Amino acid sequence: MKTATTKSKARTKSTARTKSTTKVKPQEKLDLYSRYSKEYAASTTPALVAIGPAKYLSISGKGAPGGPAFTAAIGALYGVAFTVKMTRKFSGKSDYVVAKLEGRWPDCKEGGPPADKEQWNWQLMIRTPDFVKEEEIKHAFAVLEKRGKSAGGVQLVTIEEGQCVQALHVGPYEKEGETMCKMASLAESKGFSLRGVHHEIYLSDPRRVAPEKLKTILRYPVVPKQ
C-alpha cells in the first residue's frame, strides 16, 4: 500500500513531467503584407487605393538596374534588414518577416526615363515595422562593418503616398509602360492626375522567374485635377 508521502512524490513527479513537456507557443512573426493587405491588393485592372504612412529601410543611387551600383545597393539594404531582424529575434524582441524589395523611380514620368540606363535614378526600399528604431540601424551598421560589409547610404525613412492608383503588372519590366497607360487612364476617368514618384513592389525574383511571368505591383500617387 502506498503511503501519503509516496503519493505526494508521485504527484510531484507527474507535475514536473507535465511542465517539462508543455510546449511554449512561439511568438507570432509580424507580416507587414498581411497586416496591410488592402494596400497590397492589386489585379491587372487598375484601381484606386488609400496608402497610409509607411516606414522603410531605403537607399538611393544612380545606374542601370542590375548594374554594379544597383546590385551593391540591394546587398546593403538586405544586409541591414536581416541584421536588424536577427538581432531582435535573438534578444527576445518582436520578430517579423523581412518584406519584399520595393523601388521608386523618379525618372519614370511623362516621356519615360533617359535612354541611357546608367543615368537612371532610383530609390530601393524594404518596408520595416514601426517598432524598429534608428539605434537598431546604427547597431546593424557596426555589425556589418565588423564582417567587412558596407551598408553606407541605408536610411530609415517614412513615406506618405496617400491616394494612389495601383495595378498588377505581369510580364517584363520593359513593358510596364502598357500597364502605366491603363493606370493613367483610370486616374483620368476618376478626376485625378498622376503626381509624385512611380513606385514598384517586386513580387517575383527575376533570377528565378521567366520575364513573361514576373509579377510587379505598380503604384502611382494621384491628386484631384484643378
mmCIF file of the C-alpha atoms, coordinates in Angstrom:
data_MODEL
# 
_entry.id   MODEL 
# 
loop_
_atom_site.group_PDB 
_atom_site.id 
_atom_site.type_symbol 
_atom_site.label_atom_id 
_atom_site.label_alt_id 
_atom_site.label_comp_id 
_atom_site.label_asym_id 
_atom_site.label_entity_id 
_atom_site.label_seq_id 
_atom_site.pdbx_PDB_ins_code 
_atom_site.Cartn_x 
_atom_site.Cartn_y 
_atom_site.Cartn_z 
_atom_site.occupancy 
_atom_site.B_iso_or_equiv 
_atom_site.pdbx_formal_charge 
_atom_site.auth_seq_id 
_atom_site.auth_comp_id 
_atom_site.auth_asym_id 
_atom_site.auth_atom_id 
_atom_site.pdbx_PDB_model_num 
ATOM 1   C CA . MET A 1 1   ? 0.000   0.000  0.000   1.00 0.00 ? 1   MET A CA 1 
ATOM 2   C CA . LYS A 1 2   ? 1.284   3.436  -0.957  1.00 0.00 ? 2   LYS A CA 1 
ATOM 3   C CA . THR A 1 3   ? 1.765   5.877  1.892   1.00 0.00 ? 3   THR A CA 1 
ATOM 4   C CA . ALA A 1 4   ? 0.667   9.526  1.714   1.00 0.00 ? 4   ALA A CA 1 
ATOM 5   C CA . THR A 1 5   ? 4.307   10.530 1.244   1.00 0.00 ? 5   THR A CA 1 
ATOM 6   C CA . THR A 1 6   ? 4.699   8.152  -1.690  1.00 0.00 ? 6   THR A CA 1 
ATOM 7   C CA . LYS A 1 7   ? 1.553   9.519  -3.345  1.00 0.00 ? 7   LYS A CA 1 
ATOM 8   C CA . SER A 1 8   ? 2.764   13.077 -2.825  1.00 0.00 ? 8   SER A CA 1 
ATOM 9   C CA . LYS A 1 9   ? 6.099   12.261 -4.508  1.00 0.00 ? 9   LYS A CA 1 
ATOM 10  C CA . ALA A 1 10  ? 4.287   10.628 -7.405  1.00 0.00 ? 10  ALA A CA 1 
ATOM 11  C CA . ARG A 1 11  ? 2.113   13.702 -7.941  1.00 0.00 ? 11  ARG A CA 1 
ATOM 12  C CA . THR A 1 12  ? 5.204   15.933 -7.811  1.00 0.00 ? 12  THR A CA 1 
ATOM 13  C CA . LYS A 1 13  ? 6.977   13.836 -10.464 1.00 0.00 ? 13  LYS A CA 1 
ATOM 14  C CA . SER A 1 14  ? 3.860   13.799 -12.648 1.00 0.00 ? 14  SER A CA 1 
ATOM 15  C CA . THR A 1 15  ? 3.548   17.592 -12.416 1.00 0.00 ? 15  THR A CA 1 
ATOM 16  C CA . ALA A 1 16  ? 7.226   18.013 -13.268 1.00 0.00 ? 16  ALA A CA 1 
ATOM 17  C CA . ARG A 1 17  ? 6.834   15.814 -16.362 1.00 0.00 ? 17  ARG A CA 1 
ATOM 18  C CA . THR A 1 18  ? 3.797   17.797 -17.484 1.00 0.00 ? 18  THR A CA 1 
ATOM 19  C CA . LYS A 1 19  ? 5.632   21.094 -17.131 1.00 0.00 ? 19  LYS A CA 1 
ATOM 20  C CA . SER A 1 20  ? 8.685   19.810 -18.948 1.00 0.00 ? 20  SER A CA 1 
ATOM 21  C CA . THR A 1 21  ? 6.638   18.571 -21.906 1.00 0.00 ? 21  THR A CA 1 
ATOM 22  C CA . THR A 1 22  ? 4.408   21.632 -22.166 1.00 0.00 ? 22  THR A CA 1 
ATOM 23  C CA . LYS A 1 23  ? 5.292   23.427 -25.404 1.00 0.00 ? 23  LYS A CA 1 
ATOM 24  C CA . VAL A 1 24  ? 5.656   27.185 -25.313 1.00 0.00 ? 24  VAL A CA 1 
ATOM 25  C CA . LYS A 1 25  ? 3.827   28.728 -28.245 1.00 0.00 ? 25  LYS A CA 1 
ATOM 26  C CA . PRO A 1 26  ? 6.332   30.602 -30.406 1.00 0.00 ? 26  PRO A CA 1 
ATOM 27  C CA . GLN A 1 27  ? 5.843   34.328 -30.739 1.00 0.00 ? 27  GLN A CA 1 
ATOM 28  C CA . GLU A 1 28  ? 3.966   35.135 -33.921 1.00 0.00 ? 28  GLU A CA 1 
ATOM 29  C CA . LYS A 1 29  ? 6.001   36.989 -36.531 1.00 0.00 ? 29  LYS A CA 1 
ATOM 30  C CA . LEU A 1 30  ? 4.664   40.270 -37.848 1.00 0.00 ? 30  LEU A CA 1 
ATOM 31  C CA . ASP A 1 31  ? 3.982   40.047 -41.588 1.00 0.00 ? 31  ASP A CA 1 
ATOM 32  C CA . LEU A 1 32  ? 3.518   43.570 -42.915 1.00 0.00 ? 32  LEU A CA 1 
ATOM 33  C CA . TYR A 1 33  ? 1.954   42.375 -46.177 1.00 0.00 ? 33  TYR A CA 1 
ATOM 34  C CA . SER A 1 34  ? -0.719  40.510 -44.225 1.00 0.00 ? 34  SER A CA 1 
ATOM 35  C CA . ARG A 1 35  ? -1.324  43.359 -41.796 1.00 0.00 ? 35  ARG A CA 1 
ATOM 36  C CA . TYR A 1 36  ? -1.664  45.890 -44.616 1.00 0.00 ? 36  TYR A CA 1 
ATOM 37  C CA . SER A 1 37  ? -3.178  43.502 -47.146 1.00 0.00 ? 37  SER A CA 1 
ATOM 38  C CA . LYS A 1 38  ? -5.586  46.133 -48.513 1.00 0.00 ? 38  LYS A CA 1 
ATOM 39  C CA . GLU A 1 39  ? -2.648  48.314 -49.521 1.00 0.00 ? 39  GLU A CA 1 
ATOM 40  C CA . TYR A 1 40  ? -1.065  45.436 -51.452 1.00 0.00 ? 40  TYR A CA 1 
ATOM 41  C CA . ALA A 1 41  ? -4.237  44.157 -53.096 1.00 0.00 ? 41  ALA A CA 1 
ATOM 42  C CA . ALA A 1 42  ? -3.776  44.502 -56.850 1.00 0.00 ? 42  ALA A CA 1 
ATOM 43  C CA . SER A 1 43  ? -5.106  42.964 -60.048 1.00 0.00 ? 43  SER A CA 1 
ATOM 44  C CA . THR A 1 44  ? -4.296  43.605 -63.682 1.00 0.00 ? 44  THR A CA 1 
ATOM 45  C CA . THR A 1 45  ? -7.241  46.020 -63.672 1.00 0.00 ? 45  THR A CA 1 
ATOM 46  C CA . PRO A 1 46  ? -6.088  49.356 -62.158 1.00 0.00 ? 46  PRO A CA 1 
ATOM 47  C CA . ALA A 1 47  ? -7.874  50.613 -59.047 1.00 0.00 ? 47  ALA A CA 1 
ATOM 48  C CA . LEU A 1 48  ? -7.656  53.491 -56.594 1.00 0.00 ? 48  LEU A CA 1 
ATOM 49  C CA . VAL A 1 49  ? -6.215  52.615 -53.177 1.00 0.00 ? 49  VAL A CA 1 
ATOM 50  C CA . ALA A 1 50  ? -5.577  54.550 -49.970 1.00 0.00 ? 50  ALA A CA 1 
ATOM 51  C CA . ILE A 1 51  ? -1.996  54.126 -48.721 1.00 0.00 ? 51  ILE A CA 1 
ATOM 52  C CA . GLY A 1 52  ? -1.083  55.059 -45.165 1.00 0.00 ? 52  GLY A CA 1 
ATOM 53  C CA . PRO A 1 53  ? 2.315   56.315 -43.957 1.00 0.00 ? 53  PRO A CA 1 
ATOM 54  C CA . ALA A 1 54  ? 4.923   53.543 -44.042 1.00 0.00 ? 54  ALA A CA 1 
ATOM 55  C CA . LYS A 1 55  ? 8.436   53.154 -42.658 1.00 0.00 ? 55  LYS A CA 1 
ATOM 56  C CA . TYR A 1 56  ? 11.166  51.814 -44.920 1.00 0.00 ? 56  TYR A CA 1 
ATOM 57  C CA . LEU A 1 57  ? 14.821  50.977 -44.983 1.00 0.00 ? 57  LEU A CA 1 
ATOM 58  C CA . SER A 1 58  ? 15.910  52.960 -48.022 1.00 0.00 ? 58  SER A CA 1 
ATOM 59  C CA . ILE A 1 59  ? 18.946  53.532 -50.210 1.00 0.00 ? 59  ILE A CA 1 
ATOM 60  C CA . SER A 1 60  ? 19.162  55.806 -53.258 1.00 0.00 ? 60  SER A CA 1 
ATOM 61  C CA . GLY A 1 61  ? 21.525  55.720 -56.182 1.00 0.00 ? 61  GLY A CA 1 
ATOM 62  C CA . LYS A 1 62  ? 22.076  56.013 -59.906 1.00 0.00 ? 62  LYS A CA 1 
ATOM 63  C CA . GLY A 1 63  ? 22.854  53.449 -62.575 1.00 0.00 ? 63  GLY A CA 1 
ATOM 64  C CA . ALA A 1 64  ? 21.401  50.674 -64.690 1.00 0.00 ? 64  ALA A CA 1 
ATOM 65  C CA . PRO A 1 65  ? 19.103  48.159 -62.973 1.00 0.00 ? 65  PRO A CA 1 
ATOM 66  C CA . GLY A 1 66  ? 21.187  45.047 -62.350 1.00 0.00 ? 66  GLY A CA 1 
ATOM 67  C CA . GLY A 1 67  ? 24.407  47.027 -62.658 1.00 0.00 ? 67  GLY A CA 1 
ATOM 68  C CA . PRO A 1 68  ? 27.174  47.175 -60.018 1.00 0.00 ? 68  PRO A CA 1 
ATOM 69  C CA . ALA A 1 69  ? 25.744  50.149 -58.089 1.00 0.00 ? 69  ALA A CA 1 
ATOM 70  C CA . PHE A 1 70  ? 22.222  48.715 -58.148 1.00 0.00 ? 70  PHE A CA 1 
ATOM 71  C CA . THR A 1 71  ? 23.357  45.262 -57.026 1.00 0.00 ? 71  THR A CA 1 
ATOM 72  C CA . ALA A 1 72  ? 25.529  46.674 -54.244 1.00 0.00 ? 72  ALA A CA 1 
ATOM 73  C CA . ALA A 1 73  ? 22.600  48.778 -53.013 1.00 0.00 ? 73  ALA A CA 1 
ATOM 74  C CA . ILE A 1 74  ? 20.338  45.720 -52.795 1.00 0.00 ? 74  ILE A CA 1 
ATOM 75  C CA . GLY A 1 75  ? 23.037  43.857 -50.862 1.00 0.00 ? 75  GLY A CA 1 
ATOM 76  C CA . ALA A 1 76  ? 23.442  46.716 -48.384 1.00 0.00 ? 76  ALA A CA 1 
ATOM 77  C CA . LEU A 1 77  ? 19.697  47.032 -47.928 1.00 0.00 ? 77  LEU A CA 1 
ATOM 78  C CA . TYR A 1 78  ? 19.109  43.354 -47.210 1.00 0.00 ? 78  TYR A CA 1 
ATOM 79  C CA . GLY A 1 79  ? 22.241  43.202 -45.068 1.00 0.00 ? 79  GLY A CA 1 
ATOM 80  C CA . VAL A 1 80  ? 20.803  45.819 -42.722 1.00 0.00 ? 80  VAL A CA 1 
ATOM 81  C CA . ALA A 1 81  ? 17.279  44.351 -42.861 1.00 0.00 ? 81  ALA A CA 1 
ATOM 82  C CA . PHE A 1 82  ? 18.324  40.836 -41.830 1.00 0.00 ? 82  PHE A CA 1 
ATOM 83  C CA . THR A 1 83  ? 20.863  42.039 -39.269 1.00 0.00 ? 83  THR A CA 1 
ATOM 84  C CA . VAL A 1 84  ? 18.189  44.096 -37.506 1.00 0.00 ? 84  VAL A CA 1 
ATOM 85  C CA . LYS A 1 85  ? 15.695  41.232 -37.674 1.00 0.00 ? 85  LYS A CA 1 
ATOM 86  C CA . MET A 1 86  ? 18.071  38.587 -36.302 1.00 0.00 ? 86  MET A CA 1 
ATOM 87  C CA . THR A 1 87  ? 19.388  40.889 -33.567 1.00 0.00 ? 87  THR A CA 1 
ATOM 88  C CA . ARG A 1 88  ? 15.820  41.462 -32.390 1.00 0.00 ? 88  ARG A CA 1 
ATOM 89  C CA . LYS A 1 89  ? 14.975  37.759 -32.611 1.00 0.00 ? 89  LYS A CA 1 
ATOM 90  C CA . PHE A 1 90  ? 17.972  36.590 -30.571 1.00 0.00 ? 90  PHE A CA 1 
ATOM 91  C CA . SER A 1 91  ? 17.392  39.269 -27.933 1.00 0.00 ? 91  SER A CA 1 
ATOM 92  C CA . GLY A 1 92  ? 13.756  38.226 -27.478 1.00 0.00 ? 92  GLY A CA 1 
ATOM 93  C CA . LYS A 1 93  ? 12.226  41.315 -29.085 1.00 0.00 ? 93  LYS A CA 1 
ATOM 94  C CA . SER A 1 94  ? 9.331   41.363 -31.553 1.00 0.00 ? 94  SER A CA 1 
ATOM 95  C CA . ASP A 1 95  ? 10.161  39.324 -34.644 1.00 0.00 ? 95  ASP A CA 1 
ATOM 96  C CA . TYR A 1 96  ? 8.938   39.987 -38.172 1.00 0.00 ? 96  TYR A CA 1 
ATOM 97  C CA . VAL A 1 97  ? 9.126   38.797 -41.760 1.00 0.00 ? 97  VAL A CA 1 
ATOM 98  C CA . VAL A 1 98  ? 11.589  40.766 -43.889 1.00 0.00 ? 98  VAL A CA 1 
ATOM 99  C CA . ALA A 1 99  ? 9.445   42.322 -46.614 1.00 0.00 ? 99  ALA A CA 1 
ATOM 100 C CA . LYS A 1 100 ? 9.971   42.179 -50.359 1.00 0.00 ? 100 LYS A CA 1 
ATOM 101 C CA . LEU A 1 101 ? 12.088  44.634 -52.291 1.00 0.00 ? 101 LEU A CA 1 
ATOM 102 C CA . GLU A 1 102 ? 10.355  47.806 -53.468 1.00 0.00 ? 102 GLU A CA 1 
ATOM 103 C CA . GLY A 1 103 ? 11.578  50.683 -55.596 1.00 0.00 ? 103 GLY A CA 1 
ATOM 104 C CA . ARG A 1 104 ? 10.719  54.230 -56.562 1.00 0.00 ? 104 ARG A CA 1 
ATOM 105 C CA . TRP A 1 105 ? 11.752  55.611 -59.922 1.00 0.00 ? 105 TRP A CA 1 
ATOM 106 C CA . PRO A 1 106 ? 11.724  59.419 -60.101 1.00 0.00 ? 106 PRO A CA 1 
ATOM 107 C CA . ASP A 1 107 ? 12.727  59.441 -63.786 1.00 0.00 ? 107 ASP A CA 1 
ATOM 108 C CA . CYS A 1 108 ? 9.739   57.347 -64.915 1.00 0.00 ? 108 CYS A CA 1 
ATOM 109 C CA . LYS A 1 109 ? 7.413   60.217 -65.718 1.00 0.00 ? 109 LYS A CA 1 
ATOM 110 C CA . GLU A 1 110 ? 5.992   61.599 -68.946 1.00 0.00 ? 110 GLU A CA 1 
ATOM 111 C CA . GLY A 1 111 ? 8.391   60.886 -71.759 1.00 0.00 ? 111 GLY A CA 1 
ATOM 112 C CA . GLY A 1 112 ? 9.901   57.943 -69.891 1.00 0.00 ? 112 GLY A CA 1 
ATOM 113 C CA . PRO A 1 113 ? 13.328  57.537 -68.302 1.00 0.00 ? 113 PRO A CA 1 
ATOM 114 C CA . PRO A 1 114 ? 16.595  58.563 -70.025 1.00 0.00 ? 114 PRO A CA 1 
ATOM 115 C CA . ALA A 1 115 ? 17.632  56.287 -72.895 1.00 0.00 ? 115 ALA A CA 1 
ATOM 116 C CA . ASP A 1 116 ? 20.944  55.655 -71.139 1.00 0.00 ? 116 ASP A CA 1 
ATOM 117 C CA . LYS A 1 117 ? 20.099  53.361 -68.219 1.00 0.00 ? 117 LYS A CA 1 
ATOM 118 C CA . GLU A 1 118 ? 23.311  54.392 -66.459 1.00 0.00 ? 118 GLU A CA 1 
ATOM 119 C CA . GLN A 1 119 ? 21.603  57.753 -65.918 1.00 0.00 ? 119 GLN A CA 1 
ATOM 120 C CA . TRP A 1 120 ? 18.573  56.287 -64.179 1.00 0.00 ? 120 TRP A CA 1 
ATOM 121 C CA . ASN A 1 121 ? 17.935  57.442 -60.609 1.00 0.00 ? 121 ASN A CA 1 
ATOM 122 C CA . TRP A 1 122 ? 16.318  55.041 -58.165 1.00 0.00 ? 122 TRP A CA 1 
ATOM 123 C CA . GLN A 1 123 ? 15.375  54.541 -54.541 1.00 0.00 ? 123 GLN A CA 1 
ATOM 124 C CA . LEU A 1 124 ? 15.325  50.935 -53.318 1.00 0.00 ? 124 LEU A CA 1 
ATOM 125 C CA . MET A 1 125 ? 13.326  50.101 -50.187 1.00 0.00 ? 125 MET A CA 1 
ATOM 126 C CA . ILE A 1 126 ? 12.248  47.366 -47.779 1.00 0.00 ? 126 ILE A CA 1 
ATOM 127 C CA . ARG A 1 127 ? 9.188   48.071 -45.651 1.00 0.00 ? 127 ARG A CA 1 
ATOM 128 C CA . THR A 1 128 ? 10.036  47.865 -41.958 1.00 0.00 ? 128 THR A CA 1 
ATOM 129 C CA . PRO A 1 129 ? 7.884   47.687 -38.783 1.00 0.00 ? 129 PRO A CA 1 
ATOM 130 C CA . ASP A 1 130 ? 7.283   50.918 -36.900 1.00 0.00 ? 130 ASP A CA 1 
ATOM 131 C CA . PHE A 1 131 ? 8.882   49.432 -33.777 1.00 0.00 ? 131 PHE A CA 1 
ATOM 132 C CA . VAL A 1 132 ? 12.330  49.328 -35.434 1.00 0.00 ? 132 VAL A CA 1 
ATOM 133 C CA . LYS A 1 133 ? 14.327  52.322 -34.176 1.00 0.00 ? 133 LYS A CA 1 
ATOM 134 C CA . GLU A 1 134 ? 17.226  54.360 -35.529 1.00 0.00 ? 134 GLU A CA 1 
ATOM 135 C CA . GLU A 1 135 ? 19.669  52.990 -32.940 1.00 0.00 ? 135 GLU A CA 1 
ATOM 136 C CA . GLU A 1 136 ? 18.995  49.471 -34.256 1.00 0.00 ? 136 GLU A CA 1 
ATOM 137 C CA . ILE A 1 137 ? 20.032  50.593 -37.727 1.00 0.00 ? 137 ILE A CA 1 
ATOM 138 C CA . LYS A 1 138 ? 23.263  52.051 -36.358 1.00 0.00 ? 138 LYS A CA 1 
ATOM 139 C CA . HIS A 1 139 ? 23.955  48.809 -34.489 1.00 0.00 ? 139 HIS A CA 1 
ATOM 140 C CA . ALA A 1 140 ? 23.430  46.874 -37.743 1.00 0.00 ? 140 ALA A CA 1 
ATOM 141 C CA . PHE A 1 141 ? 25.976  49.141 -39.471 1.00 0.00 ? 141 PHE A CA 1 
ATOM 142 C CA . ALA A 1 142 ? 28.550  48.291 -36.788 1.00 0.00 ? 142 ALA A CA 1 
ATOM 143 C CA . VAL A 1 143 ? 27.855  44.550 -37.044 1.00 0.00 ? 143 VAL A CA 1 
ATOM 144 C CA . LEU A 1 144 ? 28.184  44.573 -40.833 1.00 0.00 ? 144 LEU A CA 1 
ATOM 145 C CA . GLU A 1 145 ? 31.332  46.672 -40.698 1.00 0.00 ? 145 GLU A CA 1 
ATOM 146 C CA . LYS A 1 146 ? 32.973  44.068 -38.447 1.00 0.00 ? 146 LYS A CA 1 
ATOM 147 C CA . ARG A 1 147 ? 32.111  41.478 -41.084 1.00 0.00 ? 147 ARG A CA 1 
ATOM 148 C CA . GLY A 1 148 ? 33.755  43.576 -43.770 1.00 0.00 ? 148 GLY A CA 1 
ATOM 149 C CA . LYS A 1 149 ? 30.460  44.547 -45.388 1.00 0.00 ? 149 LYS A CA 1 
ATOM 150 C CA . SER A 1 150 ? 29.294  48.049 -46.247 1.00 0.00 ? 150 SER A CA 1 
ATOM 151 C CA . ALA A 1 151 ? 25.829  49.444 -45.546 1.00 0.00 ? 151 ALA A CA 1 
ATOM 152 C CA . GLY A 1 152 ? 26.623  53.040 -46.412 1.00 0.00 ? 152 GLY A CA 1 
ATOM 153 C CA . GLY A 1 153 ? 23.666  55.043 -47.649 1.00 0.00 ? 153 GLY A CA 1 
ATOM 154 C CA . VAL A 1 154 ? 20.954  52.950 -45.979 1.00 0.00 ? 154 VAL A CA 1 
ATOM 155 C CA . GLN A 1 155 ? 18.478  55.116 -44.073 1.00 0.00 ? 155 GLN A CA 1 
ATOM 156 C CA . LEU A 1 156 ? 15.260  54.705 -42.127 1.00 0.00 ? 156 LEU A CA 1 
ATOM 157 C CA . VAL A 1 157 ? 12.590  56.856 -43.785 1.00 0.00 ? 157 VAL A CA 1 
ATOM 158 C CA . THR A 1 158 ? 8.825   57.370 -43.666 1.00 0.00 ? 158 THR A CA 1 
ATOM 159 C CA . ILE A 1 159 ? 6.899   57.762 -46.922 1.00 0.00 ? 159 ILE A CA 1 
ATOM 160 C CA . GLU A 1 160 ? 3.349   59.098 -47.186 1.00 0.00 ? 160 GLU A CA 1 
ATOM 161 C CA . GLU A 1 161 ? 1.699   58.450 -50.550 1.00 0.00 ? 161 GLU A CA 1 
ATOM 162 C CA . GLY A 1 162 ? -1.995  58.838 -49.712 1.00 0.00 ? 162 GLY A CA 1 
ATOM 163 C CA . GLN A 1 163 ? -4.432  58.245 -52.567 1.00 0.00 ? 163 GLN A CA 1 
ATOM 164 C CA . CYS A 1 164 ? -2.880  56.174 -55.367 1.00 0.00 ? 164 CYS A CA 1 
ATOM 165 C CA . VAL A 1 165 ? -3.749  54.263 -58.498 1.00 0.00 ? 165 VAL A CA 1 
ATOM 166 C CA . GLN A 1 166 ? -2.409  50.714 -58.410 1.00 0.00 ? 166 GLN A CA 1 
ATOM 167 C CA . ALA A 1 167 ? -2.261  47.668 -60.679 1.00 0.00 ? 167 ALA A CA 1 
ATOM 168 C CA . LEU A 1 168 ? -0.541  44.301 -61.022 1.00 0.00 ? 168 LEU A CA 1 
ATOM 169 C CA . HIS A 1 169 ? 1.820   44.127 -63.972 1.00 0.00 ? 169 HIS A CA 1 
ATOM 170 C CA . VAL A 1 170 ? 2.552   40.627 -65.294 1.00 0.00 ? 170 VAL A CA 1 
ATOM 171 C CA . GLY A 1 171 ? 5.466   40.446 -67.687 1.00 0.00 ? 171 GLY A CA 1 
ATOM 172 C CA . PRO A 1 172 ? 8.858   42.023 -68.375 1.00 0.00 ? 172 PRO A CA 1 
ATOM 173 C CA . TYR A 1 173 ? 9.798   45.262 -66.673 1.00 0.00 ? 173 TYR A CA 1 
ATOM 174 C CA . GLU A 1 174 ? 10.340  46.774 -70.127 1.00 0.00 ? 174 GLU A CA 1 
ATOM 175 C CA . LYS A 1 175 ? 6.591   46.506 -70.817 1.00 0.00 ? 175 LYS A CA 1 
ATOM 176 C CA . GLU A 1 176 ? 5.411   48.226 -67.647 1.00 0.00 ? 176 GLU A CA 1 
ATOM 177 C CA . GLY A 1 177 ? 4.512   51.240 -69.766 1.00 0.00 ? 177 GLY A CA 1 
ATOM 178 C CA . GLU A 1 178 ? 1.453   49.395 -71.067 1.00 0.00 ? 178 GLU A CA 1 
ATOM 179 C CA . THR A 1 179 ? 0.115   48.939 -67.543 1.00 0.00 ? 179 THR A CA 1 
ATOM 180 C CA . MET A 1 180 ? 1.059   52.503 -66.605 1.00 0.00 ? 180 MET A CA 1 
ATOM 181 C CA . CYS A 1 181 ? -1.039  53.820 -69.501 1.00 0.00 ? 181 CYS A CA 1 
ATOM 182 C CA . LYS A 1 182 ? -4.061  51.922 -68.142 1.00 0.00 ? 182 LYS A CA 1 
ATOM 183 C CA . MET A 1 183 ? -3.391  53.366 -64.696 1.00 0.00 ? 183 MET A CA 1 
ATOM 184 C CA . ALA A 1 184 ? -3.214  56.915 -66.069 1.00 0.00 ? 184 ALA A CA 1 
ATOM 185 C CA . SER A 1 185 ? -6.485  56.377 -67.942 1.00 0.00 ? 185 SER A CA 1 
ATOM 186 C CA . LEU A 1 186 ? -8.223  55.132 -64.814 1.00 0.00 ? 186 LEU A CA 1 
ATOM 187 C CA . ALA A 1 187 ? -6.959  58.109 -62.826 1.00 0.00 ? 187 ALA A CA 1 
ATOM 188 C CA . GLU A 1 188 ? -8.144  60.480 -65.570 1.00 0.00 ? 188 GLU A CA 1 
ATOM 189 C CA . SER A 1 189 ? -11.618 58.915 -65.631 1.00 0.00 ? 189 SER A CA 1 
ATOM 190 C CA . LYS A 1 190 ? -11.912 59.396 -61.863 1.00 0.00 ? 190 LYS A CA 1 
ATOM 191 C CA . GLY A 1 191 ? -10.870 63.038 -61.976 1.00 0.00 ? 191 GLY A CA 1 
ATOM 192 C CA . PHE A 1 192 ? -7.262  62.566 -60.863 1.00 0.00 ? 192 PHE A CA 1 
ATOM 193 C CA . SER A 1 193 ? -3.815  63.283 -62.246 1.00 0.00 ? 193 SER A CA 1 
ATOM 194 C CA . LEU A 1 194 ? -0.663  61.309 -61.545 1.00 0.00 ? 194 LEU A CA 1 
ATOM 195 C CA . ARG A 1 195 ? 1.776   63.023 -59.187 1.00 0.00 ? 195 ARG A CA 1 
ATOM 196 C CA . GLY A 1 196 ? 4.923   62.257 -57.258 1.00 0.00 ? 196 GLY A CA 1 
ATOM 197 C CA . VAL A 1 197 ? 7.081   59.203 -57.876 1.00 0.00 ? 197 VAL A CA 1 
ATOM 198 C CA . HIS A 1 198 ? 6.342   55.913 -59.617 1.00 0.00 ? 198 HIS A CA 1 
ATOM 199 C CA . HIS A 1 199 ? 6.529   53.060 -57.068 1.00 0.00 ? 199 HIS A CA 1 
ATOM 200 C CA . GLU A 1 200 ? 7.069   49.328 -57.703 1.00 0.00 ? 200 GLU A CA 1 
ATOM 201 C CA . ILE A 1 201 ? 6.702   46.317 -55.385 1.00 0.00 ? 201 ILE A CA 1 
ATOM 202 C CA . TYR A 1 202 ? 8.559   43.251 -56.681 1.00 0.00 ? 202 TYR A CA 1 
ATOM 203 C CA . LEU A 1 203 ? 6.612   40.050 -56.046 1.00 0.00 ? 203 LEU A CA 1 
ATOM 204 C CA . SER A 1 204 ? 8.901   37.878 -58.191 1.00 0.00 ? 204 SER A CA 1 
ATOM 205 C CA . ASP A 1 205 ? 12.630  37.227 -58.216 1.00 0.00 ? 205 ASP A CA 1 
ATOM 206 C CA . PRO A 1 206 ? 13.920  37.906 -61.770 1.00 0.00 ? 206 PRO A CA 1 
ATOM 207 C CA . ARG A 1 207 ? 16.743  35.437 -61.150 1.00 0.00 ? 207 ARG A CA 1 
ATOM 208 C CA . ARG A 1 208 ? 14.246  32.595 -60.799 1.00 0.00 ? 208 ARG A CA 1 
ATOM 209 C CA . VAL A 1 209 ? 11.186  33.657 -62.778 1.00 0.00 ? 209 VAL A CA 1 
ATOM 210 C CA . ALA A 1 210 ? 10.907  33.991 -66.552 1.00 0.00 ? 210 ALA A CA 1 
ATOM 211 C CA . PRO A 1 211 ? 10.405  37.606 -67.755 1.00 0.00 ? 211 PRO A CA 1 
ATOM 212 C CA . GLU A 1 212 ? 6.908   36.905 -69.092 1.00 0.00 ? 212 GLU A CA 1 
ATOM 213 C CA . LYS A 1 213 ? 5.822   35.609 -65.669 1.00 0.00 ? 213 LYS A CA 1 
ATOM 214 C CA . LEU A 1 214 ? 7.250   38.357 -63.469 1.00 0.00 ? 214 LEU A CA 1 
ATOM 215 C CA . LYS A 1 215 ? 4.700   39.957 -61.147 1.00 0.00 ? 215 LYS A CA 1 
ATOM 216 C CA . THR A 1 216 ? 5.132   43.566 -60.043 1.00 0.00 ? 216 THR A CA 1 
ATOM 217 C CA . ILE A 1 217 ? 2.700   45.858 -58.257 1.00 0.00 ? 217 ILE A CA 1 
ATOM 218 C CA . LEU A 1 218 ? 2.809   49.315 -59.843 1.00 0.00 ? 218 LEU A CA 1 
ATOM 219 C CA . ARG A 1 219 ? 1.689   52.269 -57.753 1.00 0.00 ? 219 ARG A CA 1 
ATOM 220 C CA . TYR A 1 220 ? 1.390   55.961 -58.550 1.00 0.00 ? 220 TYR A CA 1 
ATOM 221 C CA . PRO A 1 221 ? 0.121   58.681 -56.192 1.00 0.00 ? 221 PRO A CA 1 
ATOM 222 C CA . VAL A 1 222 ? -2.708  60.810 -57.611 1.00 0.00 ? 222 VAL A CA 1 
ATOM 223 C CA . VAL A 1 223 ? -4.095  64.264 -56.945 1.00 0.00 ? 223 VAL A CA 1 
ATOM 224 C CA . PRO A 1 224 ? -7.534  65.725 -57.883 1.00 0.00 ? 224 PRO A CA 1 
ATOM 225 C CA . LYS A 1 225 ? -7.461  67.772 -61.051 1.00 0.00 ? 225 LYS A CA 1 
ATOM 226 C CA . GLN A 1 226 ? -7.668  71.509 -60.583 1.00 0.00 ? 226 GLN A CA 1 
# 
